[in-house]
């Protein structure tokens, strides 16, 4: 009996077993994985999110140059040469705070209203800023839902050269900032605000604003503190822009 007839007999008697044998190749019959497939999978895993410069538009400068006089008891950063380098953020990142509701620790501002902080007017002109009372004060923006926040830019009063103290920026999902608080920036070098010792430097407020890399932290509320400036004890906010993407 030749091998073909044996296979025929076995197949006719045990069709199910035969089917399993004929449909399952031996190790020697398996073809090796394609290198192209492996490379494609590997490259897919390593594909990074496309980045683009933050779509930030600056107001007009109100004064030129960097003041040479260093205010007493300040912890100023070193002057930067040239323009500020752009911050690269995920493509599609946009201003998510425009027109959003703002509440302040000072319910009765000395000048202006809280809505000025997100109205899009960041020029150093009268009627463009809100002035809060002396001491530690904050402005808080409600983004209305959680976002992946990639940048926060704050303009205090920048009509003249001044340094604001205890600039602290935090993000949370808690309206009262009791739990789940992430601090993005803190230049309170002596903890006079009682919110923790800050490692960031103080800076001259200019038309550029203070650009803070939020690194994609997720949150709904953004709170910004200050505690007077080298000019006076009041706290001023011209504009705040929060850039981010919806949470998937």
C-alpha positions in Angstrom: 0.0 0.0 0.0 1.6 3.3 -1.0 1.6 6.4 1.2 -1.3 8.0 -0.8 -3.6 5.1 -0.1 -2.6 5.1 3.6 -3.4 8.7 3.8 -6.7 8.1 2.0 -7.7 5.3 4.4 -6.9 7.3 7.5 -8.7 10.3 6.1 -11.8 8.2 5.3 -11.9 6.6 8.7 -10.9 9.6 10.9 -11.8 12.6 9.0 -11.7 15.0 11.9 -8.2 13.9 13.0 -7.0 14.1 9.4 -8.4 17.6 9.0 -6.5 18.7 12.1 -3.3 17.2 10.8 -3.6 18.7 7.3 -4.5 22.1 8.5 -1.8 22.4 11.2 1.7 22.8 9.6 4.7 21.3 11.2 7.4 23.7 12.7 9.5 23.2 9.6 6.7 24.4 7.4 6.1 27.7 9.3 7.4 30.7 7.6 9.5 33.1 9.7 8.0 36.4 10.7 8.5 39.2 8.2 11.1 41.7 9.2 9.1 44.5 7.5 6.1 43.7 9.7 8.3 43.8 12.8 9.7 47.1 11.8 6.3 48.5 11.1 5.0 47.5 14.5 8.1 48.9 16.2 7.8 52.2 14.3 4.1 52.5 15.2 4.8 52.1 18.9 7.5 54.8 18.7 5.4 57.4 16.8 5.3 60.6 18.8 2.4 63.0 18.9 3.0 65.7 16.3 4.2 69.0 17.9 3.7 72.6 16.8 4.7 76.0 18.3 2.1 77.3 20.8 -0.3 79.6 18.9 0.4 82.6 21.1 -0.1 86.2 20.0 1.6 88.9 22.0 0.4 92.5 22.7 2.5 95.6 21.9 5.5 96.3 24.2 4.8 99.2 26.5 8.5 99.8 27.4 11.8 98.7 25.9 14.7 96.8 27.4 15.2 95.1 30.8 15.5 97.4 33.9 19.0 97.3 35.4 17.9 98.1 38.9 17.3 95.0 41.0 14.6 95.5 43.6 15.6 94.7 47.2 14.7 91.2 48.6 14.0 89.9 45.1 15.0 86.6 43.6 15.1 87.6 40.0 15.9 85.3 37.1 18.9 86.2 34.8 18.1 88.4 31.8 17.5 86.5 28.6 19.2 87.4 25.4 16.9 87.5 22.3 13.4 86.5 21.9 11.7 83.8 24.0 11.9 80.4 22.2 8.5 79.0 21.2 7.0 76.3 23.3 6.2 73.1 21.4 2.8 71.6 22.3 0.7 68.8 20.7 -0.8 69.9 17.4 -4.3 71.3 17.8 -3.5 72.9 21.2 -5.7 76.0 21.5 -6.7 78.7 24.0 -9.4 77.1 26.1 -9.9 79.9 28.6 -11.3 82.6 26.2 -14.5 84.0 27.6 -14.6 81.5 30.5 -15.9 82.5 33.9 -13.4 84.0 36.4 -13.8 84.5 40.1 -11.4 86.4 42.4 -10.5 86.2 46.1 -11.3 90.0 46.1 -15.1 90.1 45.4 -15.0 93.9 45.0 -12.0 94.8 42.8 -10.6 98.3 43.1 -10.5 98.6 39.3 -12.2 96.6 36.6 -14.1 93.3 36.7 -13.0 89.7 36.8 -14.2 89.1 33.2 -11.4 91.3 31.9 -9.0 88.4 32.7 -10.3 86.2 29.9 -11.7 88.8 27.4 -8.8 88.6 25.0 -7.5 92.1 25.6 -3.9 91.8 26.8 -2.7 95.3 25.9 -1.1 97.5 28.5 -3.8 100.2 28.4 -6.3 101.6 30.8 -9.5 99.5 31.1 -7.7 96.3 30.1 -6.9 95.1 33.6 -8.5 94.3 37.0 -6.9 95.5 40.2 -7.3 93.4 43.3 -6.7 94.6 46.9 -3.4 94.2 48.8 -2.0 91.0 50.2 -2.2 87.5 48.8 -4.9 87.4 46.2 -5.9 85.0 43.4 -7.9 84.8 40.2 -9.5 81.5 39.3 -10.6 80.4 35.9 -13.3 77.7 35.4 -12.7 75.8 32.1 -16.1 74.2 32.6 -14.7 70.6 32.2 -11.4 68.8 32.4 -8.7 69.5 29.8 -5.2 68.4 29.2 -3.5 71.7 29.9 -0.2 72.3 28.0 0.5 76.0 28.8 -0.6 78.9 30.9 0.3 82.5 30.0 -0.3 85.3 32.5 0.0 89.0 31.9 -0.1 91.1 35.1 0.1 94.9 34.6 2.9 95.5 32.1 2.5 99.2 31.3 5.7 99.8 33.4 8.5 97.6 34.7 7.6 95.8 37.9 8.1 92.5 39.6 5.1 90.7 41.1 5.7 88.6 44.3 4.5 85.1 45.2 3.4 84.2 41.7 1.9 80.8 42.1 -0.1 78.9 39.4 -2.1 75.8 40.3 -4.5 73.4 38.6 -7.2 71.2 40.1 -10.5 69.5 39.6 -11.6 70.7 43.0 -13.2 74.2 42.9 -11.9 75.0 46.4 -8.4 73.7 45.7 -8.4 71.5 48.8 -7.5 68.2 47.1 -5.9 67.1 43.8 -3.9 70.3 43.4 -0.9 70.4 41.0 1.4 73.4 41.2 2.7 74.5 37.9 4.7 77.5 39.0 5.8 79.0 42.3 8.3 81.8 42.8 7.5 82.3 46.5 11.1 81.8 47.6 10.4 82.3 51.3 7.0 80.7 51.6 5.4 84.0 52.7 2.2 82.9 51.0 2.0 79.7 53.1 1.5 77.6 50.0 4.9 76.0 49.9 8.5 77.0 49.2 8.8 77.9 45.5 11.8 77.1 43.4 11.0 79.3 40.4 12.5 82.7 39.9 10.8 86.1 40.1 10.7 88.1 36.8 10.0 91.5 35.2 6.5 91.6 33.8 6.6 92.5 30.2 4.4 92.3 27.1 5.5 88.6 26.7 3.7 87.5 29.8 4.9 84.6 31.8 4.7 81.4 29.8 4.4 78.3 31.9 4.8 74.8 30.5 1.9 72.7 32.1 3.1 69.5 30.5 -0.4 68.1 29.8 -1.7 68.1 33.4 -5.5 67.4 33.5 -7.8 69.8 35.4 -10.8 72.0 35.2 -9.8 75.0 37.4 -6.7 77.2 37.1 -5.9 79.4 40.0 -3.2 82.2 39.9 -1.9 83.9 43.0 0.1 87.1 43.5 1.1 89.2 46.5 1.7 92.8 45.4 4.6 94.0 43.3 7.7 96.2 43.5 5.4 99.2 42.5 2.7 98.8 45.1 0.7 96.3 47.3 -2.1 95.8 44.7 -2.5 92.8 42.5 -3.2 93.3 38.8 -4.3 90.9 36.1 -4.5 92.0 32.5 -5.1 88.6 30.8 -4.6 84.9 31.3 -4.6 82.4 28.5 -4.8 78.6 29.2 -3.9 76.4 26.3 -4.9 72.7 26.1 -6.8 69.9 24.4 -10.0 68.0 25.4 -9.4 64.9 27.5 -10.0 61.8 25.4 
